[in-house]
Amino acid sequence: MITINVWTAKDANTVKLTDIDGDMFIGKVVDIIDEGEESEDYGYGEDSIALSIDGKEILFSESEIANIEIID
């Protein structure tokens, strides 16, 4: 399995993300979270990306992502 590097989207405004289940999400990049910045009590143990989709913030860990396409 190839791990997607969420840092490729660090300068993006909007991305289309496909998760490992084949579901697609289009949203604005809110934040990219480094594994080292996560709380000890909560986190994925890997880098993740936060997207704003329909007014909700959704987090995706790198291992949950099949593809990231930068829209703008």
C-alpha positions, 0 to 999 in steps of 0.5 A: 500500500502506498501512503499519500503524503498530505504535505503535498497539499500544504499550499492548496486551497481546495482539494479532491480527496479519495479515501481508501474505500473509494469515497470522494470528498471535495473541501477546503484545506483547514490544516495539515497536522504533523504527527508530532503536534498531536495530543498524546491522548488523541491522534492518529499517530501519523500526519493528517489533513483537515478539510472543511466540507459542507461546514464540517471539519473532517480529519483524514490520516495519511493511511486513510487516503488513496489520492489527493488532487489539488483543485486550487 
